[in-house]
Amino acid sequence: MGRCKILTRRGGIIFWSHNYTDWEQIHSPVPNGETTSTALLLDWRRFSTEQIHDFYQMEVQAVREYSELPATTNFMYFFKGLDYNRMKHGVDVISWDNYPFWHKRKDEVPSAVKAAANHNIMRALKRQPFLLMESTPSAVSWREYNPLKRPGMNMLAGMQAIAHGSDSVLYFQWRKGRGGYEKFHGAVLDHKNGTNTRVFREVTELGERLAGLGEKIQGTVNRPKAAILFDWENWWAVEDTQGPRLDIKYVKTILSHYRAFWEQGIEADLIGMDEPLDDYLLVSAPMNYLYKDGYADRVRAFVESGGVFVTTCFSGMVNETDLCFTEQHPLEDVLGVIQEEIDAPSEEFENSFHYDGKTYPAKFLCEISHAKEDTEVLASYEEDFYAGYPAVTCHPFGKGSAFYLAAGSDQEFLRVFYRDVFRKAGVENALRAKLPYGVTTAERIADDGTRIVFVMNFKNEPVIVEDIGIWTDAETQEQYEDALQMKPFECLVLTKQKTDGN
């Protein structure tokens, strides 16, 4: 009974007269079970992950009686059901299934951003290369509509995986089945025409290209100097909580911030709260609602030693049992702001703020907070009863700085804001060049310092990337100076020896 009391107290379960006195009283969150305790929902998800992890370990042990080969299992696209930060400990190598919705619209950037973010999650789980276990060379069969990959996209999508840390491009499936649920799912070999198809030729071209690149990328790994906090327990907790809004979408928030990195060619690991921060110059933690034990101390040490930290409103609200912090924010001394209220305005009550010469919307969540004396207010609300309160701040702490976004805004603001943050943190893309819209970069580095840079054009039209300096094409040995002329859906692979500090 004593432990039940501790559970009741630590999870805030006593609310609405819930008071457990025996373990048999605790129900799972099935439709006729307990669904109103957010702490229990959080623990149920943790429990489910542990059960699947244990089951997987049992399977691995059975296989290892007969084989010493590395063990893996297919992870998936922003899969909410299991905490991959826990599951990673049971696999020898990370592998995952990648099915972006290419050609959903003519602007491919949203799909490219989402795929890149998932690649970076998989790479960051073990901070080593992963395997792209499944993709399709053509169309899938399970969306409302399933466009074919247009010419060049299969090559670009495969190279995107390699650029972000994969050591493979594998397909489901080799040959289309004649029957069953996925008989019209894309495959290397179609029902008809054997190898005489566009898809087969494009798969062959990619295979030949990867064979030529094999020795060059072997042993290389991505080493970003920036990270974005993406934590499953935070995902579960923030979307289960009741208020200030019920339409919070954590992944959507993460992607909007990650897109600002992607558009400027800045690589970022997507990491959980338990991971070390020492190797990064910049850490961004959007909507970091839940703080695990010890996390605030790691962030404080990171900033104090010179790191740049970014976080937003509705962060640092609860501890790992989903109990609200009282008195002050766990990082109030680092952030330099004192939280008071959070407004969740409808469209008719949206606010605004002025930043870097332009007015941007303040919407979705607008926190009313107070800046401390040594905090620089970069933008303030312009309207309503909280006009004049800080919307964007920067606070020096130790050798580093902490940026705080009190208000939600739009993609254009994040684009401009992170441009300034990157400059403050001293991070830049691999080309050290301004990239046209739709073009991004990723970099794999060898132990001897050799840099393999992937420049990817996700526009279905030619582009020119200017002011790139001097690079060598890793495949053709052609030298590029000052500018790159890129074809639609093209990926160029460039290299430069570490000779001049670059």
Residue pairs with C-beta under 8 A, 6 or more apart in sequence:
1 21
1 22
4 20
4 21
4 22
4 23
4 25
5 20
5 21
7 13
7 20
7 26
8 14
8 18
8 19
8 20
10 39
10 321
10 323
11 37
11 39
11 40
11 43
11 321
11 322
11 323
12 37
12 39
12 321
12 322
12 323
13 19
13 20
13 37
13 39
13 40
15 37
16 36
18 37
20 26
26 34
26 40
27 33
27 34
28 34
28 44
29 35
29 40
29 41
29 44
34 40
35 41
38 237
38 240
38 241
38 242
38 322
39 321
39 322
39 323
41 236
41 240
42 233
42 236
42 237
42 240
42 321
42 322
45 81
45 83
45 232
45 233
45 236
46 83
46 233
48 81
48 82
49 82
49 83
49 86
49 87
49 232
50 86
52 82
52 87
53 86
53 87
53 89
53 90
56 73
56 87
56 90
56 91
57 90
60 71
60 90
63 71
64 71
70 92
70 93
71 91
71 92
72 91
72 92
72 93
72 94
72 95
72 131
72 133
73 87
73 91
73 95
74 95
74 96
74 97
74 133
74 134
75 84
75 87
75 94
75 95
75 96
75 97
75 122
76 96
76 97
77 96
77 97
77 98
77 99
77 114
77 118
78 114
78 118
78 251
80 232
80 235
80 236
82 232
83 232
83 233
84 121
84 125
84 232
85 125
85 231
85 232
85 272
85 274
85 275
86 232
88 94
88 125
88 126
93 126
93 128
93 130
93 131
94 122
94 123
94 125
94 126
94 128
94 130
94 131
95 122
95 130
95 131
95 132
95 133
96 118
96 122
96 130
96 131
96 132
96 133
96 134
97 133
97 134
97 135
97 172
98 115
98 118
98 119
98 132
98 134
98 135
98 157
98 161
99 134
99 135
99 136
99 140
100 111
100 112
100 114
100 115
100 157
101 111
101 143
102 108
102 111
102 147
102 149
102 150
102 153
102 157
103 147
103 148
103 149
103 150
103 153
104 110
104 111
104 147
106 460
107 438
108 438
108 458
108 459
108 460
109 259
109 263
109 437
109 438
109 458
110 259
112 160
112 262
112 440
112 456
112 458
113 255
113 258
113 259
113 262
114 255
115 157
115 160
116 160
116 164
116 258
116 262
116 440
116 442
117 254
117 255
117 258
117 262
117 270
119 130
119 160
119 161
119 164
119 165
119 166
120 164
120 165
120 224
120 267
120 268
120 269
120 270
121 230
121 270
122 130
122 165
122 166
123 129
123 130
123 164
123 165
123 166
123 222
123 269
124 227
124 269
124 270
124 271
124 275
127 221
127 269
128 165
128 221
129 165
129 166
129 167
129 221
130 165
130 166
130 167
131 166
131 167
131 168
131 170
132 158
132 161
132 166
132 168
132 169
132 170
133 168
133 170
134 170
134 171
134 172
135 157
135 158
135 161
135 169
135 170
135 171
135 172
136 149
136 171
136 172
136 185
136 186
136 187
137 149
137 154
137 171
137 186
137 187
137 188
137 199
137 202
137 203
138 148
138 149
138 154
138 186
138 187
138 199
139 146
139 147
139 148
139 149
139 184
139 185
139 186
140 146
140 185
140 186
141 181
141 182
141 183
141 184
141 185
141 186
142 182
142 185
149 157
149 186
149 202
150 460
150 489
151 198
151 202
151 489
152 460
152 487
152 488
152 489
152 490
153 489
154 199
154 202
154 203
154 206
155 202
155 205
155 206
155 209
155 489
155 491
156 456
156 457
156 458
156 489
156 490
156 491
158 169
158 206
158 210
159 206
159 209
159 454
159 456
159 491
159 493
160 442
160 454
160 456
160 491
161 169
162 169
162 210
162 213
162 217
162 454
163 442
163 444
163 454
163 456
163 491
164 222
164 442
165 221
165 222
165 444
167 217
169 206
169 210
171 186
171 187
171 188
171 203
172 185
172 187
173 182
173 185
173 186
173 187
173 188
174 187
174 188
174 189
175 187
175 188
175 189
176 183
176 184
176 185
176 186
176 187
176 189
176 190
176 191
177 183
178 191
186 199
187 199
188 199
188 200
188 203
189 195
189 197
189 200
190 197
190 199
190 200
194 200
209 475
212 475
213 474
213 475
213 493
216 452
216 474
216 493
216 495
217 444
217 452
219 446
219 447
220 444
220 445
220 446
220 450
220 452
221 444
221 445
222 267
222 442
222 443
222 444
222 445
223 279
223 443
223 445
224 266
224 267
224 268
224 269
224 280
225 267
225 279
225 280
225 281
225 282
225 425
225 427
226 261
226 266
226 267
226 268
226 269
226 280
226 281
226 282
226 283
226 284
226 422
226 425
226 427
227 268
227 269
227 270
227 271
227 275
227 277
227 280
227 282
227 283
227 284
228 254
228 257
228 258
228 261
228 268
228 269
228 270
228 271
228 283
228 284
228 285
228 286
229 270
229 271
229 272
229 273
229 283
229 284
229 285
229 286
229 288
230 254
230 270
230 271
230 272
231 272
231 273
231 288
231 290
231 292
232 272
233 273
233 290
233 292
233 320
234 250
234 273
234 287
234 288
234 289
234 290
235 250
235 251
237 289
237 290
237 318
237 322
238 248
238 250
238 287
238 289
238 290
238 314
239 248
239 249
239 250
241 248
241 289
241 318
241 322
243 344
244 314
244 342
244 343
244 344
244 365
245 344
245 364
245 365
248 287
248 314
250 287
253 286
253 287
253 312
254 270
254 286
254 287
256 286
256 411
256 414
257 284
257 286
257 414
257 418
258 268
258 270
259 411
259 414
260 411
260 414
260 415
260 417
260 418
261 267
261 268
261 418
262 440
263 415
263 435
263 437
263 440
264 415
264 418
264 419
264 422
264 429
264 435
265 429
265 430
265 431
265 435
265 439
265 440
265 441
266 418
266 422
266 427
266 428
266 429
267 429
267 430
267 441
267 442
267 443
268 284
269 280
273 288
273 291
273 292
273 295
274 292
274 295
276 298
277 283
277 298
277 299
277 301
277 302
277 307
278 302
280 302
280 307
281 306
281 307
281 308
281 425
281 426
281 427
282 307
282 308
282 309
282 310
282 421
282 422
282 425
282 427
283 299
283 302
283 307
283 308
283 309
283 310
284 309
284 310
284 311
284 421
285 299
285 309
285 310
285 311
285 312
285 315
286 310
286 311
286 312
286 315
287 312
287 313
287 314
287 315
288 311
288 312
288 315
288 316
289 314
289 315
289 316
289 317
289 318
290 317
290 318
290 319
290 320
290 322
291 316
291 318
291 319
291 320
291 325
291 330
292 319
292 320
293 319
293 320
296 316
296 330
296 331
299 309
299 331
299 334
300 331
300 333
300 334
300 397
302 309
302 400
303 309
303 334
303 397
303 398
303 400
303 401
303 402
304 397
304 398
304 399
304 400
305 398
305 399
305 400
306 398
306 399
306 400
307 400
307 425
308 400
308 401
308 402
308 403
308 421
308 424
308 425
309 334
309 400
309 401
309 402
309 403
310 402
310 403
310 404
310 405
310 421
311 331
311 335
311 402
311 403
311 404
311 405
312 404
312 405
312 406
312 408
313 342
313 365
313 366
313 367
313 405
313 406
313 407
313 408
314 342
314 365
314 367
316 325
316 329
316 330
316 331
317 324
317 325
318 324
318 325
319 325
328 338
329 335
329 337
329 338
329 339
331 402
332 338
332 339
333 397
334 395
334 397
334 402
335 393
335 395
335 402
335 404
336 371
336 372
336 374
336 375
336 393
336 395
336 397
336 402
336 404
337 369
337 370
337 371
337 372
337 375
337 390
337 393
337 395
337 404
337 406
338 369
338 370
338 372
339 367
339 369
340 367
340 368
340 369
340 370
341 367
341 368
342 365
342 366
342 367
342 368
343 349
343 365
343 366
343 367
343 368
343 386
344 364
344 365
344 366
345 351
345 363
345 364
345 366
347 363
349 384
350 361
350 362
350 363
351 361
351 362
351 363
351 366
351 381
351 382
351 383
351 384
351 386
351 407
352 359
352 360
352 361
352 362
352 381
352 382
352 383
353 359
353 360
353 362
353 379
353 380
353 381
353 382
353 391
353 392
353 407
353 409
354 360
354 379
354 380
354 382
355 378
355 379
355 391
355 392
355 413
355 416
355 417
356 416
356 420
358 416
359 382
360 379
360 409
360 410
360 412
360 413
361 409
361 410
361 413
362 381
362 391
362 407
362 408
362 409
363 407
363 408
363 409
363 410
364 408
365 407
365 408
366 381
366 386
366 391
366 406
366 407
366 408
367 406
367 407
368 386
368 389
368 406
369 389
369 390
369 404
369 406
370 389
370 390
371 377
371 390
371 393
372 395
374 395
374 396
375 390
375 393
375 394
375 395
376 393
376 394
376 395
377 390
377 392
377 393
378 392
378 393
378 394
379 390
379 391
379 392
380 387
380 388
380 389
380 390
380 391
381 387
381 388
381 389
381 390
381 391
381 407
389 406
390 404
390 406
391 405
391 406
391 407
392 403
392 404
392 405
392 406
392 407
392 417
393 403
393 404
393 406
394 401
394 402
394 403
394 404
394 424
395 401
395 402
395 404
401 424
403 417
403 421
405 417
422 428
429 435
429 440
429 441
430 441
430 442
430 443
430 451
430 453
431 441
431 453
431 455
431 465
431 468
431 469
431 471
432 468
432 469
432 502
433 465
433 466
433 467
433 468
433 469
434 466
434 467
435 441
435 465
436 459
436 463
436 464
436 465
437 459
438 457
438 458
438 459
438 463
439 455
439 456
439 457
439 458
439 459
439 463
439 465
439 486
440 455
440 456
440 458
441 453
441 454
441 455
441 456
442 453
442 454
442 456
443 451
443 452
443 453
443 454
444 451
444 452
444 454
445 451
445 452
446 452
448 498
449 497
449 498
450 495
450 496
450 497
450 498
451 495
451 496
451 498
451 502
452 474
452 493
452 494
452 495
453 471
453 493
453 494
453 495
453 496
454 491
454 492
454 493
454 494
455 465
455 484
455 486
455 491
455 492
455 493
455 494
456 490
456 491
457 463
457 486
457 487
457 488
457 489
457 490
457 491
458 489
459 488
459 489
460 488
460 489
461 488
462 485
462 486
462 487
462 488
463 486
464 483
464 484
464 485
464 486
465 483
465 484
465 486
466 482
466 483
467 482
467 483
468 480
468 481
468 482
468 483
468 484
469 481
469 482
469 502
470 479
470 480
470 481
470 496
471 479
471 480
471 494
471 495
471 496
472 478
472 479
472 480
472 494
472 495
472 496
473 479
473 480
473 492
473 493
473 494
473 495
474 493
474 494
474 495
475 493
480 494
484 492
486 492
496 502
